[in-house]
């Protein structure tokens, strides 16, 4: 755990930068869906929802980068990002292996690593009860 605590800034910067790549969904929602899930959604509502999804994910990445430089918000940033990543993992896996052959499968594997590192850090820096 001391390795994670000693390198949390870099862990958060790397995770934040990778997470911010989902800005792609804001710019090209159909292409992002195709590359991530191998499928698309059609219509103006799909454009709104996918663009919003990409923006929210990008904001989580930005929050991780901000937290890397501001220790006072690290725990909150790691908790929110970890929860978001766990929800994504659970939702994709709830469809079995349907999306694992696309970039969603890679994202799940990487997100599991980030969640484990975030949890190690959060468990290691928990305030002790007096």
Phi, psi and omega in degrees: 000331180294329176298315180296313181298321181288339183241015186300325179301313181289324176298315180293321178296316179294313180296318180297316180296315178296320180295323180294345179295346177286002170300340175307323180291335177287320185279316184225077187300318182292319178295321179296318178296316180300315182287326182281316187242350182077011180218167176229166172244148184246152172104166183296325179295320177299319178300316180295311184295316182291319177297319178295318177302313178297320179295317180295319178296319178298321177297323177296318177298319178296322178296322177296318178296316178300315180295331178298326182263352183229089185305333182293341179247006183301312183300317179296313181299316180292323180293312180295314181296316179298317179297317179299316180293321178295321177297315178301313180301312181298317181295317179293315181291339178294347177259019181069220182267009186309319186253002185289340179278358180250190181297341177299324178295318177294317179299320179297314180299314180293317180298325177298320177296313180299315181299318179297316179295318178299316180296318178301315179297310183297323178288329181282336182253010178304137177293137179276141179281134181264000000 
